[in-house]
Amino acid sequence: MPAEGLRPLFIVTTPLDGAQVTGNGKMIAFLAEDRALVDQAHALALSLGGVDAGLPGLRPEYHADYYGAYVRDPDGNKLCVACHAKGQDA
């Protein structure tokens, strides 16, 4: 994981589902100060025409305090909002 504070974070990877890269496999990630902001950003994105690509929640496969949500914008771009703060209620 990159050193804390090096944000925004741009990721280019092989898609986790193995599908062809057509907007799949790239993502823009935004850092949120708390989990409530992750929830709010996800809800706002959906209300503006985004499509859910991962509900807000803990993702311990990344690290114990990773709380993130994923959406695709109307053009199909994948966006993430994540909080890395310790000790917050989900």
N, C-alpha and C positions, 0 to 999 in steps of 0.2 A: 504494500500500500504506500502511496506517496506520502511524503512528510506532511503533517498537518499544516493547513494554511495555504497550500499550493492549489488554489481553486480560481477559476472554474476548472473542472476536470473533464477532459475530452478523451473518450475511449474508442478505440477501433479494435474489434476482436472478431474472431470467428463466431458466428451465431451459435448460441447454446443449443438450439434445437436442430442444428445441422442444415437448416434450409439455405437456399441460395441467398447471397448478399444482394438485396434490393431494398435498401433502407433498413434491412435487418443486419445487426452486427455493429452499427454505429449508434452512439448515444451522446447526448449532452446532459451532464449532471450538474445540479445546483445544490449548494450546501444550505441546509436549514438550521437555524439555531436550536429548534426544539421539535419534538414529534408532532405537536399540535399544528405547526406550520406545514409539515409534510402533509398532514391530513387536509388542511385547508387548500394547499396548492393542488392536490389531486382532485378535490371536489370542484375547484374553480376550473381546472383544465377540462374536466368532463362537462361542466356546464357551458363551456365555450366551444364544444364540438370535438373535444379530444376523445380518444377511445382508450379504455382501461387496458394496460399492459402489465399490471401487477398492483394489486391493492396495497394500501399502506400497511406495513407490518415489519416485524423483526425479521432479519435475514441472517441468522447465525452462521451460515456458510461463508459469509464475508468476514464478520467478526461479531463478538457478543453484543455490542451496542448498536449495530447497524440497523437503522429503521428507515426504510425507504418506500417510495411509491413510483410507479412507472406509468407513463401514458404515451400514446402516439398522437401527434398533432394531426390536423386535417390533411396535411401533405404526407403523412406516414412516418415522419421523423420521430424517433424515440427520445423521450425526455425522462429524466430521473430527478427526483427531489429526495435528498437523504439527510438524516441527522446522525451524527456519530457521538453525541453526548451521552455520558454514562448516567445511570441511575434515574431515568425518567420512566414514568408510567406510560404504557402503550395506549 
